[in-house]
Amino acid sequence: MNKKSLFLIIIGIGLAYGTCLAETPSQVAGFKLGTDISLYKDRVDMSTALPIRYAESITEVEIKSTDLLTSGLIAYGTCADPGKVVRIKLKYADSGRDFYNKLLSQFEKKFGKPDEWRGDPFHIVIAWKWSFVDKAKNRISLILQHNKLDTDEKIGNSIKFTLTDAIEKERLCYEKSHPGASVSPTGTSPVQINWDMLIPK
């Protein structure tokens, strides 16, 4: 292979990589990750704003429903980057499996095959995940889900769009400013466990 051919191949790879980054998704239904929550004051109900349990530096606010969306939660930071949208969770008005299949097909056409299965083994919750990295090296997670039974998750079709690094940044900021904060549910408890209170009799 001569130097000219090698150069053209390198340029081609660089252009393809640049195009991939340029197409990294960051918004859905008019909501965009990384923007300020104040931009959506007419589309969310700020009276519903509540900090997330065990993630107190992140607050969620409900969206106002539309013809295409029955509900949704927009999460934004309050510590590292106050007001910055870090996650978008939306529930589509059409809750049918047929709609989900069509939606999944459109996602695959635009983003390629999913990177990871996030549903359960019995396919009660069907969920596929894509992972991206944008130009600024921010990690972005995108999950498309269908839930057909009444479990802890809402029935129907939903999307969860997360700025992963921003979530982590908020967590670290909160821990730094609250050194005595309690551990998360997945952490270890310093208190001696009374098993009699936890096991059925």
C-alpha positions in Angstrom: 0.0 0.0 0.0 1.5 3.4 -1.0 1.5 6.5 1.2 -1.3 8.2 -0.8 -3.6 5.2 -0.3 -2.8 5.0 3.4 -3.4 8.8 3.7 -6.8 8.5 2.0 -7.8 5.6 4.3 -6.8 7.6 7.4 -8.8 10.6 6.2 -11.8 8.4 5.5 -11.7 6.9 8.9 -11.4 10.3 10.5 -14.4 11.7 8.5 -16.5 8.7 9.4 -15.6 9.0 13.1 -16.3 12.8 13.0 -19.7 12.1 11.4 -20.5 9.5 14.1 -19.7 12.0 16.8 -21.7 14.7 15.0 -24.8 12.4 15.0 -24.6 11.6 18.6 -28.1 12.2 19.9 -28.7 14.7 22.7 -32.4 15.6 22.5 -35.8 14.1 22.2 -39.3 15.6 22.0 -37.9 19.1 22.2 -35.9 18.4 25.5 -32.1 18.5 25.3 -29.5 17.1 27.6 -27.1 19.6 29.0 -29.4 22.6 28.6 -30.9 24.6 31.5 -34.2 23.5 32.9 -35.5 27.2 32.7 -35.7 26.8 28.9 -38.7 24.4 29.5 -40.6 26.4 32.1 -43.7 26.4 29.8 -43.5 22.6 29.2 -42.9 21.4 32.8 -44.8 21.8 36.0 -42.2 23.2 38.4 -44.5 22.7 41.4 -43.8 19.0 41.0 -40.1 19.4 41.4 -38.6 16.9 44.0 -35.1 15.7 44.7 -34.4 12.1 43.9 -34.0 9.8 46.9 -30.4 8.7 47.4 -29.4 11.2 44.6 -30.3 14.4 46.4 -28.2 16.7 44.1 -30.6 15.8 41.3 -34.2 17.1 41.1 -36.9 15.7 38.8 -39.9 17.7 37.5 -42.9 16.4 35.6 -43.6 17.4 32.0 -47.0 18.6 30.8 -48.6 15.9 28.8 -49.1 16.2 25.0 -50.8 14.2 22.2 -47.7 12.1 21.8 -46.5 11.9 25.5 -48.6 11.0 28.4 -46.0 11.7 31.1 -42.4 12.3 31.7 -39.7 13.5 34.1 -36.9 15.9 33.4 -34.0 15.6 35.9 -31.5 18.4 36.5 -28.5 19.0 38.7 -28.5 21.2 41.8 -24.9 21.0 42.9 -22.2 20.6 40.3 -24.1 22.3 37.5 -27.3 23.8 38.9 -30.2 23.7 36.5 -28.4 21.5 33.9 -30.6 18.8 32.4 -29.0 15.4 33.1 -31.7 12.9 32.3 -34.9 12.8 30.2 -37.5 10.1 30.9 -40.7 10.1 28.7 -43.7 7.9 28.3 -45.2 7.6 24.8 -49.0 8.0 24.4 -49.2 4.8 22.4 -48.5 2.0 24.8 -48.9 -0.9 22.3 -46.2 -3.5 21.5 -46.7 -2.8 17.7 -45.8 0.8 18.2 -42.7 -0.2 20.2 -41.6 -2.5 17.4 -41.9 0.3 14.9 -40.2 2.7 17.2 -37.3 0.2 17.8 -37.0 -0.2 14.0 -36.6 3.5 13.6 -34.0 3.7 16.4 -32.0 0.9 14.8 -32.2 2.6 11.4 -30.8 5.8 12.9 -28.4 4.5 15.6 -27.7 0.9 14.5 -28.2 -2.2 16.6 -28.5 -1.7 20.4 -25.3 -2.2 22.5 -27.0 -4.0 25.4 -30.1 -5.9 26.4 -31.6 -4.3 29.6 -34.9 -6.2 29.9 -35.7 -9.1 32.0 -35.2 -12.8 31.1 -39.0 -13.3 30.7 -39.4 -10.3 28.3 -42.0 -8.8 30.5 -39.9 -5.7 30.4 -38.3 -5.3 26.9 -35.5 -2.8 27.0 -32.6 -2.1 24.7 -29.7 0.3 25.4 -27.5 2.3 23.1 -24.3 4.0 24.4 -22.7 7.1 22.8 -19.8 9.5 23.3 -20.2 13.0 22.0 -17.5 15.4 20.8 -16.8 16.7 24.3 -16.2 13.0 25.4 -19.5 13.0 27.4 -21.1 9.6 27.8 -24.7 9.3 26.8 -27.1 6.4 27.5 -30.3 5.8 25.6 -32.8 3.1 26.6 -36.0 2.3 24.8 -38.4 0.2 26.8 -41.7 -1.6 26.6 -43.4 -3.0 29.7 -46.5 -5.2 29.2 -47.4 -6.0 32.8 -48.0 -4.1 36.0 -44.6 -4.2 37.6 -42.5 -1.5 39.3 -42.1 0.0 35.9 -44.9 1.9 34.2 -46.9 -0.1 31.6 -46.3 1.0 28.0 -43.5 2.5 26.0 -40.9 4.8 27.3 -37.5 6.3 26.7 -34.7 7.2 29.1 -32.0 9.5 27.9 -29.1 10.1 30.3 -26.0 12.3 30.4 -24.0 9.7 32.4 -21.0 11.7 33.3 -23.2 14.6 34.5 -25.0 12.3 36.9 -21.7 11.1 38.3 -20.5 14.6 38.6 -23.6 15.6 40.6 -23.1 12.6 42.9 -19.5 13.5 43.6 -20.4 17.1 44.3 -23.1 16.1 46.8 -20.8 13.7 48.6 -18.1 16.3 48.9 -20.5 18.9 50.3 -22.3 16.4 52.6 -19.5 14.2 54.0 -21.8 12.6 56.5 -24.5 11.7 54.0 -26.0 8.2 54.4 -25.0 5.5 52.0 -27.2 4.5 49.0 -29.4 1.4 49.1 -26.6 -0.6 47.4 -24.0 0.5 49.9 -23.1 -1.2 53.2 -24.8 -0.1 56.4 -22.6 0.6 59.4 -25.5 -0.3 61.7 -25.8 -3.9 63.0 -28.7 -5.6 61.2 -31.6 -7.0 63.2 -32.5 -9.9 61.0 -35.6 -10.7 63.0 -37.1 -7.5 61.7 -36.4 -8.3 58.1 -37.4 -12.0 57.8 -41.0 -13.2 57.7 -42.2 -15.3 60.6 
